[in-house]
């Protein structure tokens, strides 16, 4: 985990859950990351990819998502 650094903007404290298949409407077990500000970057229904890194994960962004993320950065 690398923590704060140049070029990183803190968006807020996300709620992270492992959502078990068959409970609360989950059709497969998955990880939920809940933070309203993420919808300024990724719109509901859009898909991307995730990768593991030491101490956590990263979410790769597609071109349109990158444009929205850069707008978010200008606001912070």
N, C-alpha and C positions, 0 to 999 in steps of 0.2 A: 504494500500500500504506500503510495507516494505522498498523499496528503496535499495540503495547500501548496501553490506554487505560481510562478509567473504564467499568465495566460489562463488561469483557472478561476472561474467565477462561481461562488457558492450560491446555489438556488434555494436551498432550504432543506429541512430534515424530512427525508422520505420515510414512509412506512413500508417495510419489506416483509412479505409473508410467503411461506410455502403453502400453496393452495392445493389441497388434496383432492384427487379425482373422486367424483361422486358426492362431494360436499359443497354446499353453497353454489350449485350449478356448474361446477368444473367438470368438463368432459375428459380432461387429462390433468395429471399433476403438473403444476408449473409454479414459477416464482412471479409474484405480483410486486411491482414497485409502484407505490401510490404517492404521487406528488403532482398537484394541479399544474404547476409550472412546466412540467414535461410536455403537456398538451400544446404549449406554445411552439414546441419543436417537432414533436411527433403527433399527428392528428389521430384520433380514434379510428381504428380500422387499418392504419398503415402498418407495414412490417419492415423490419430491419434485421440486423444480426447482432449477436452478442458473443463476446469472447472472454475467456478467463485471464486474469492477471494475478500476480501475487497479492493477496489480501482482498480480492474482490473481482469485479467484472467491469467490462466497458461495453458500451452500446455503439456500434458503428452506425453512421448516418448516411443516408442517400442524399443525392444532390439537393433536392428541394428541402430536405430536413436541415442540411448544412446552411442553406440560405436563411431559414427561419432561426436557426441557432445563432447565426451571426447578428441578426436583428436583436435577439435576446441579449447578447453580449453588449451591444451598444446601450441598452437600457440599464445595465448594471454597472 
